[in-house]
C-alpha cells in the first residue's frame, strides 16, 4: 500500500454552505467602499417598506418569507459574487443567480431554526460582530437602494442575526467535531512511523509510448527471459552504486529509468504484503534495498527519510479535515431535512418569478456598490 498525501442535492448543499459563509463575510470586505449618495444615476424603486413586508413570496416550514427578506438575500448574492448586469446575458443566467439566492435563504433559515431549537444564543462578541457587519453593509449600499426594496433597519438586523446564529451553530459543531477527530487520529497514529522513499523501477514489461504494453486480452506483455535477466543485472548494479554513495537520481538517469521511478511516501506496515512491510520497516535513512520483483519489473528502493514527522503531521491534518468534511456534510443534510422543501409549491404565486434580479443588480451598479467592467 502506498500513501499519497495530495492534494443535484448534495452539490447544492455544499454550494449553499460556501455561499452562506461567503455572505457572512462579505460585509467585512466592503469597508471603505463608497456608497451611492451622489444621486447622479437613477435608482428604480420596486417596493415601499409596507408593500415589501406584506408581499409573501415563500414559505419555509412555519416561516413566511416576505419580499424585503428575499430582496436582501438577492442583494447579498449579487454583492458577494460581484454579479454585474453585463454578466446576466440571458434569462438562464438570471434564473441561476436567483436560484442561488433562494437556495441560500432556504438553507440559512432551516439551519437557523435548528440552531434556535438547540438553544444557540448570541453573546456580546457575536452582537458586536453583527453590528460591524451591518455598518459595513450599509456603508456600501445607499439608503436609496435599500428603500427601493422596502428593506428596513429591522429587516437587516433580523436577517444578519439569523445568519450569524446559523453560522455560529455550524462553526461550533465543526470545531468540536474537528477537535475530536484530530485527537482520535493523533492517538491512532501515535506509534506509526511515516517515511519518504525513492522507488526506482527497472521495467520487465514492454513499453508502449508512456505505458506498459498489453495484449488483446489485457495482459501485460513482458520482455524475453534474456532481457529480463539483463534488467535484473542492471537493477543489482544500480543498487550497489547507490550503496557505495552515488546519488539515486544520477543512477536512475544513468540506467534510463527516471521516467519509471518516483518519490513516494509510506508508513509502518502500510507498504504491501508482510514481506515488503518487513523490508521497508527496517530500512534506515540513506539505505538502499533490492532488487525486489514487482508486477512491472525490478524495484530498487532508497529510504530518503525513515521518520518524517512533518509528513505525519500533514497526513493527520489532511485526514482530519477530510473526515470532518464528510461527517459534517452528513450532519448538515440531516439538519436540512428537518423542514421539508417543496421547490415549486413553497413559492407563493409568481412573486419571486416576477422579481427583477437584473434590475436589482443595475441599481447596485448605479449606486457604486458593484463595479462594472
Secondary structure as UniProt FT lines:
FT   HELIX           10..26
FT   HELIX           27..29
FT   TURN            31..32
FT   HELIX           49..54
FT   STRAND          56..60
FT   TURN            61..62
FT   STRAND          63..66
FT   HELIX           67..80
FT   TURN            81..82
FT   TURN            85..87
FT   HELIX           91..117
FT   TURN            118..119
FT   HELIX           124..140
FT   HELIX           143..148
FT   HELIX           153..188
FT   TURN            189..191
FT   STRAND          194..203
FT   STRAND          207..208
FT   TURN            209..210
FT   STRAND          211..212
FT   TURN            216..217
FT   HELIX           225..243
FT   TURN            244..245
FT   HELIX           248..254
FT   TURN            255..256
FT   HELIX           258..260
FT   STRAND          262..267
FT   TURN            268..269
FT   HELIX           274..281
FT   TURN            285..286
FT   STRAND          288..293
FT   STRAND          297..305
FT   HELIX           309..336
FT   TURN            337..338
FT   TURN            343..346
FT   TURN            349..354
FT   HELIX           357..366
FT   TURN            367..368
//
